[in-house]
């Protein structure tokens, strides 16, 4: 049992590691938010000296988004949502008093109008603006509406300006880390499966239950791929209208290829585990059995799958960090992919000497997985796609037009 000192030391180590990886970006993000909100308040107070324009810094905090592109869209939508909200509130304030039923009608009308205007993520700002303005009473509704609208304009303008003048970081590193994590998770699952298959004490029933657990883990990993894709989309968008991206190499094509390769590989691995579950069930219903030689070959193949995926994921993650890709990373990935060819040769030999249909199904599933991994983790194809994606659009168009059309012989 761990002592209190060991637990405390472990927590301190984890906190230090988290701060080392994300502390500096988090501190910079905090300073950017604070500076934008403070600048918005100072600007609004200078324009409206007799008020306390807290709405301006609030709007600036809400408007400052991850990327300049989303910032511009968010700022425009937020101003539109406030205009709709204060207009609805001013209209209601001149007609009815604030009661529970008038509040309900105003909220419903505000949301419906916001949906018709397709405001999107800032839809909730419409009823919020209406309620804040209506809360001051009918006599001061016009003044409150004008002040809220003016402060919102100031806050949105300051937020947009702060992101354009002090652009946020490019999210390529986060996307690369997410893609590398996906590859490592797949590799860890394959390593666990290989270790279990290599265990001579594992019975057929245990293997079937364990294989079902592997299939569930593979499903969970494939279901989490959209989150990795979202991180990649944010990274690609973070370069648009971002001054930090000027003059830097775009890692987007390499990251996009890496995610697609791992996604297709994950689907193939999931299908392989489905076949393993089916074959383990068939072994119990027939006289077939997995001999120690075949189990060792399958376990070795799974470890080689894991090594190839881990090396490829490490290469993709290094590409997201400019100047971090090493020749050794490329060579390790290439060697790991070459080992897949050796695994294919071994599994093919088993098919030639063994005519058992149940074991043949397992071998064919392994061969199909190897074929898919070899196609997806092809480093030469990856380099070609990266070069093509980084060429100017005009040059790509000229090259496509320069290729002669195919000739059809009679």
VOGU-3710 file (C-alpha; in Angstrom, 3 decimals, decimal comma):
1> xxxxxxxxxx> 0,000/0,000/0,000  1,332/3,410/-0,941  2,122/5,933/1,725  0,853/9,500/1,823  4,284/10,732/0,807  4,352/8,490/-2,277  0,895/9,631/-3,343  1,840/13,287/-2,812  5,057/12,893/-4,787  3,125/11,211/-7,593
11> xxxxxxxxxx> 0,571/14,046/-7,704  3,354/16,650/-7,770  5,073/14,808/-10,615  1,861/14,594/-12,637  1,093/18,288/-12,039  4,626/19,291/-13,061  4,387/17,228/-16,238  1,010/18,719/-17,123  2,322/22,229/-16,612  5,432/21,463/-18,636
21> xxxxxxxxxx> 3,341/20,304/-21,606  0,445/22,748/-21,362  1,296/25,358/-18,738  3,006/27,893/-20,969  0,261/27,865/-23,656  -2,380/28,090/-20,920  -0,608/31,064/-19,370  -0,393/32,799/-22,740  -4,075/32,134/-23,386  -4,948/33,593/-19,972
31> xxxxxxxxxx> -2,955/36,738/-20,654  -4,610/37,167/-24,064  -8,105/36,868/-22,580  -7,303/39,234/-19,728  -5,763/41,831/-22,022  -8,687/41,685/-24,470  -11,304/42,050/-21,720  -9,432/44,903/-20,040  -8,945/46,742/-23,317  -12,638/46,364/-24,120
41> xxxxxxxxxx> -13,643/47,827/-20,737  -11,226/50,756/-21,038  -12,415/51,535/-24,560  -16,109/51,312/-23,665  -15,620/53,408/-20,511  -13,863/56,081/-22,564  -16,818/56,177/-24,956  -19,450/56,021/-22,201  -17,846/57,664/-19,134  -21,050/57,726/-17,076
51> xxxxxxxxxx> -21,567/53,960/-17,175  -19,863/50,790/-16,042  -19,752/48,919/-19,352  -19,181/45,385/-18,072  -20,897/44,032/-21,151  -17,961/45,097/-23,329  -15,348/42,897/-21,571  -17,900/40,082/-21,348  -18,451/40,222/-25,104  -14,706/40,369/-25,715
61> xxxxxxxxxx> -14,213/37,208/-23,641  -16,967/35,428/-25,527  -15,807/36,598/-28,939  -12,135/35,646/-28,599  -12,131/32,163/-30,093  -9,469/29,681/-31,139  -8,905/31,004/-34,648  -9,200/34,384/-36,384  -11,690/32,926/-38,872  -14,057/31,666/-36,195
71> xxxxxxxxxx> -13,489/34,911/-34,315  -14,761/37,005/-37,224  -17,793/34,776/-37,659  -18,481/34,728/-33,912  -18,185/38,486/-33,612  -20,656/39,084/-36,447  -23,115/36,499/-35,108  -22,868/37,905/-31,597  -23,607/41,454/-32,733  -26,555/40,164/-34,759
81> xxxxxxxxxx> -27,870/38,178/-31,809  -27,705/41,253/-29,560  -29,489/43,417/-32,150  -32,309/40,867/-32,367  -32,502/40,468/-28,591  -32,656/44,171/-27,743  -35,144/44,798/-30,556  -37,488/42,131/-29,227  -37,065/43,445/-25,668  -37,758/47,042/-26,693
91> xxxxxxxxxx> -40,906/45,933/-28,502  -42,171/43,900/-25,561  -41,337/46,666/-23,067  -43,635/49,086/-24,884  -46,531/46,601/-24,962  -46,549/44,511/-21,762  -45,039/44,501/-18,287  -42,561/41,902/-17,105  -44,523/38,846/-15,946  -43,908/35,136/-16,111
101> xxxxxxxxxx> -46,030/34,678/-19,231  -44,575/37,702/-21,046  -41,079/36,463/-20,191  -41,930/33,015/-21,584  -43,331/34,482/-24,806  -40,328/36,780/-25,234  -37,843/33,928/-24,766  -39,703/31,722/-27,255  -39,976/34,524/-29,820  -36,283/35,410/-29,395
111> xxxxxxxxxx> -35,164/31,821/-29,941  -37,427/31,362/-32,967  -36,153/34,560/-34,588  -32,561/33,536/-33,856  -33,146/30,164/-35,507  -34,673/31,827/-38,546  -31,603/34,075/-38,795  -29,326/31,006/-38,454  -27,190/32,575/-35,744  -25,811/29,182/-34,727
121> xxxxxxxxxx> -23,701/28,885/-31,587  -24,659/32,383/-30,388  -28,390/31,612/-30,450  -28,669/31,692/-26,659  -27,375/35,274/-26,687  -30,672/36,435/-28,237  -32,942/35,639/-25,231  -30,176/36,656/-22,811  -29,943/40,106/-24,389  -33,712/40,436/-24,389
131> xxxxxxxxxx> -34,003/39,486/-20,714  -31,232/41,845/-19,622  -32,806/44,765/-21,443  -36,361/43,930/-20,347  -35,242/43,655/-16,743  -34,575/47,403/-16,466  -38,264/48,219/-17,049  -40,277/49,727/-19,856  -39,292/53,340/-19,153  -35,586/52,711/-19,608
141> xxxxxxxxxx> -35,811/49,959/-22,200  -34,713/52,111/-25,117  -31,697/53,467/-23,256  -30,712/50,009/-21,992  -31,050/48,565/-25,476  -28,822/51,267/-26,972  -26,196/50,889/-24,242  -26,128/47,109/-24,567  -25,865/47,281/-28,323  -23,074/49,891/-28,163
151> xxxxxxxxxx> -21,093/47,988/-25,529  -21,456/44,781/-27,537  -20,077/46,494/-30,616  -17,080/47,739/-28,633  -16,424/44,341/-27,050  -16,731/42,487/-30,344  -14,459/44,980/-32,114  -11,795/44,738/-29,420  -12,007/40,939/-29,463  -11,565/40,777/-33,228
161> xxxxxxxxxx> -8,699/43,278/-33,146  -6,884/41,439/-30,347  -6,958/38,153/-32,242  -5,783/39,780/-35,461  -2,990/41,767/-33,819  -2,002/39,028/-31,336  -2,946/35,813/-33,140  -3,373/32,586/-31,187  -1,050/29,645/-31,510  -1,362/27,224/-34,393
171> xxxxxxxxxx> -3,010/24,002/-33,277  -0,856/21,649/-35,348  1,017/20,350/-32,297  -2,220/19,456/-30,507  -3,534/17,712/-33,607  -0,275/15,816/-34,055  -0,374/14,736/-30,425  -3,962/13,511/-30,831  -3,119/11,540/-33,982  -0,026/10,058/-32,362
181> xxxxxxxxxx> -2,133/9,100/-29,350  -4,573/7,266/-31,613  -1,754/5,268/-33,173  -0,264/4,453/-29,762  -3,640/3,290/-28,445  -4,045/0,945/-31,405  -0,517/-0,338/-30,915  -1,084/-0,929/-27,195  -4,225/-2,936/-27,943  -2,354/-5,105/-30,439
191> xxxxxxxxxx> 0,518/-5,647/-28,007  -1,909/-6,768/-25,290  -3,542/-9,162/-27,718  -0,180/-10,540/-28,812  0,960/-11,101/-25,237  -2,275/-12,912/-24,407  -2,048/-15,171/-27,447  1,534/-16,043/-26,597  0,433/-17,221/-23,141  0,366/-21,022/-23,284
201> xxxxxxxxxx> -1,884/-21,240/-20,206  -4,760/-19,406/-21,922  -7,628/-21,805/-22,661  -10,078/-21,578/-25,527  -12,852/-20,100/-23,364  -10,518/-17,487/-21,931  -9,340/-16,539/-25,406  -12,898/-16,129/-26,664  -13,843/-13,815/-23,790  -10,596/-11,902/-24,144
211> xxxxxxxxxx> -11,098/-11,599/-27,892  -14,528/-10,063/-27,262  -12,844/-7,513/-24,985  -10,312/-6,729/-27,729  -13,172/-6,180/-30,173  -14,880/-3,807/-27,732  -11,646/-1,861/-27,286  -11,195/-1,630/-31,051  -14,740/-0,300/-31,395  -14,111/2,269/-28,709
221> xxxxxxxxxx> -10,991/3,488/-30,490  -12,759/3,815/-33,838  -15,630/5,679/-32,191  -13,130/8,198/-30,814  -11,649/9,013/-34,226  -14,081/11,922/-34,878  -12,615/13,739/-31,858  -9,153/13,438/-33,387  -10,585/14,711/-36,662  -12,027/17,718/-34,852
231> xxxxxxxxxx> -8,587/18,538/-33,454  -7,166/18,352/-36,974  -9,882/20,641/-38,341  -9,093/23,197/-35,638  -5,414/22,972/-36,538  -6,106/23,519/-40,230  -8,403/26,458/-39,492  -5,933/28,009/-37,054  -3,566/28,802/-39,938  -6,115/30,850/-41,877
241> xxxxxxxxxx> -5,703/34,609/-41,405  -3,091/33,860/-38,739  0,091/35,934/-38,910  1,998/33,219/-37,061  1,463/30,872/-39,999  3,127/33,238/-42,471  6,368/31,769/-43,796  5,972/28,429/-42,015  5,547/24,986/-43,525  1,988/23,741/-43,418
251> xxxxxxxxxx> 1,943/20,331/-41,680  -1,719/19,889/-42,568  -1,245/17,520/-45,543  0,953/15,184/-43,499  -1,417/15,236/-40,541  -4,417/14,648/-42,782  -2,747/11,673/-44,449  -1,660/10,313/-41,088  -5,168/10,481/-39,659  -6,688/8,852/-42,737
261> xxxxxxxxxx> -4,093/6,065/-42,658  -4,670/5,342/-38,962  -8,433/5,549/-39,378  -8,437/2,964/-42,169  -5,981/0,828/-40,221  -8,233/0,966/-37,142  -11,181/-0,282/-39,206  -9,074/-3,146/-40,562  -7,877/-4,070/-37,066  -11,427/-3,997/-35,778
271> xxxxxxxxxx> -12,474/-6,359/-38,567  -9,540/-8,628/-37,727  -10,594/-8,882/-34,093  -14,115/-9,711/-35,265  -12,626/-12,607/-37,250  -10,582/-13,697/-34,233  -13,753/-13,822/-32,134  -15,493/-15,895/-34,821  -12,606/-18,337/-35,135  -12,253/-18,819/-31,374
281> xxxxxxxxxx> -15,952/-19,689/-31,243  -15,536/-22,061/-34,198  -12,638/-23,800/-32,441  -14,972/-24,773/-29,601  -17,550/-26,226/-32,015  -15,117/-28,252/-34,109  -12,170/-30,519/-33,761  -9,819/-27,751/-34,821  -7,388/-26,159/-32,426  -4,771/-23,458/-32,477
291> xxxxxxxxxx> -1,418/-25,093/-32,185  1,454/-23,424/-30,332  3,242/-22,704/-33,598  0,277/-20,844/-35,083  -0,407/-18,993/-31,841  3,203/-17,848/-31,716  3,018/-16,716/-35,345  -0,203/-14,770/-34,760  1,188/-13,189/-31,589  4,338/-12,144/-33,421
301> xxxxxxxxxx> 2,265/-10,688/-36,256  0,199/-8,617/-33,812  3,369/-7,258/-32,225  4,660/-6,334/-35,679  1,352/-4,591/-36,426  1,791/-2,635/-33,211  5,381/-1,697/-34,021  4,443/-0,412/-37,473  1,533/1,665/-36,160  3,571/3,098/-33,281
311> xxxxxxxxxx> 6,481/4,076/-35,541  4,119/5,616/-38,113  2,242/7,561/-35,432  5,533/8,844/-34,016  6,509/10,069/-37,479  3,181/11,872/-37,931  3,491/13,498/-34,520  7,010/14,670/-35,317  5,813/16,225/-38,577  3,474/18,462/-36,570
321> xxxxxxxxxx> 6,463/20,014/-34,796  8,647/21,896/-37,292  12,244/20,762/-37,208  11,501/17,747/-34,994  11,342/15,078/-37,700  14,520/13,010/-37,575  15,962/10,668/-40,151  15,858/7,953/-37,503  12,072/8,345/-37,202  11,663/7,793/-40,927
331> xxxxxxxxxx> 14,013/4,816/-40,927  12,285/3,218/-37,943  8,915/3,598/-39,625  10,259/2,156/-42,857  11,835/-0,827/-41,062  8,606/-1,468/-39,159  6,616/-1,487/-42,395  9,107/-3,894/-43,964  8,491/-6,289/-41,068  4,860/-6,427/-42,131
341> xxxxxxxxxx> 6,022/-7,990/-45,382  7,848/-10,671/-43,402  4,689/-11,308/-41,383  2,734/-11,733/-44,611  5,238/-14,328/-45,815  4,936/-16,334/-42,581  1,132/-16,323/-42,617  1,154/-17,324/-46,296  3,357/-20,316/-45,451  0,795/-21,491/-42,911
351> xxxxxxxxxx> -1,914/-21,334/-45,551  0,166/-23,471/-47,918  0,821/-26,262/-45,413  -2,447/-26,206/-43,429  -5,798/-27,076/-45,018  -7,931/-26,672/-41,902  -10,819/-24,308/-42,808  -11,107/-22,684/-39,364  -7,422/-21,880/-39,128  -7,501/-20,735/-42,758
361> xxxxxxxxxx> -10,179/-18,172/-41,858  -7,911/-16,756/-39,173  -4,941/-16,640/-41,538  -6,940/-14,919/-44,259  -8,094/-12,290/-41,752  -4,476/-11,635/-40,800  -3,433/-11,390/-44,443  -6,226/-8,910/-45,171  -5,104/-6,770/-42,230  -1,482/-6,870/-43,372
371> xxxxxxxxxx> -2,513/-5,843/-46,881  -4,466/-2,880/-45,553  -1,648/-1,758/-43,239  0,910/-1,994/-46,024  -1,293/0,182/-48,227  -2,057/2,769/-45,541  1,409/3,040/-43,991  3,215/3,392/-47,313  5,813/6,090/-46,628  6,543/6,703/-50,302
381> xxxxxxxxxx> 2,879/7,409/-50,990  2,792/9,642/-47,926  5,757/11,686/-49,179  4,206/11,980/-52,642  0,896/13,257/-51,258  2,685/15,757/-49,044  4,662/17,154/-51,966  1,564/17,368/-54,126  -0,506/19,094/-51,440  2,174/21,718/-50,802
391> xxxxxxxxxx> 2,479/22,708/-54,462  0,687/25,886/-55,521  -2,797/25,317/-56,890  -1,855/26,835/-60,267  1,096/24,488/-60,679  -1,066/21,460/-59,886  -3,620/22,615/-62,459  -0,958/23,020/-65,153  0,454/19,578/-64,443  -2,971/17,982/-64,644
401> xxxxxxxxxx> -3,602/19,649/-68,000  -0,190/18,608/-69,303  -0,973/14,917/-68,819  -2,165/13,514/-72,189  -5,575/11,859/-72,181  -5,604/8,055/-72,327  -5,739/6,577/-75,776  -8,144/3,739/-76,544  -6,926/1,149/-79,000  -9,477/-0,463/-81,219
//
